[in-house]
Amino acid sequence: MITERAPIWLGFAAATELFVELDPARVRYDLALERGTEAVLARYRFRPGVLLGVEL
């Protein structure tokens, strides 16, 4: 995880965070239907991300 802050104005700061999530097992949510099952949500095991925000 990499975090950076930059002062903006009167105690406010812009914040950026880069991160990576890695699940040891694949997570999958299925819906049971009459004809079988259907995947509703299947998360990726490797998920990079970026958070942007303003801090006080």
N, C-alpha and C positions, 0 to 999 in steps of 0.2 A: 504494500500500500504506500502510495506517495501522496503527501499532502502539502499544499502550498497556500500561503495567505499573503494578501497584498492590501495594505491600508488604503481606504478610499477617502473617508471624510468623517471627522468627529467621532472616532471610535468604531466606525463601521469598517468592515474588511471583506474583500471578495475571497472566497475559498474555493479551491479546486482539489478534488481527490481522485486519483486513478487507483483502481483496484481490480483484482482477479479473484473469482470464486471457483472452487473446484470441488465437486461432490464426488465422494468415493463410489457411490452407486447411482445409477440412472433413476430419476424420479419420474413417475408417469401416473396420471390419473385417468382412469377409464370409466366410461358410462355403460352400464349393462342395458342392452336393448333386447327385444325379442329375437332379432336375427344374429345376436352375438354381442361383442363389445366394440366400442369405438373410443379412441383416445380423445380425451377432452383437453388435457394439458400434458405436454411432455417437455420437461425442462432440459436444457443442455447441461452436460456435465461440466464444461468449461465455459465460464461466463465473464468476459472482461466488462468493465464499466467505468463511467465517469460521473462524478457528482459535482455540481456547480451550486454555489450558494452565497449568501450574504450573512456575515456574522456580526453580532453586536459586541 
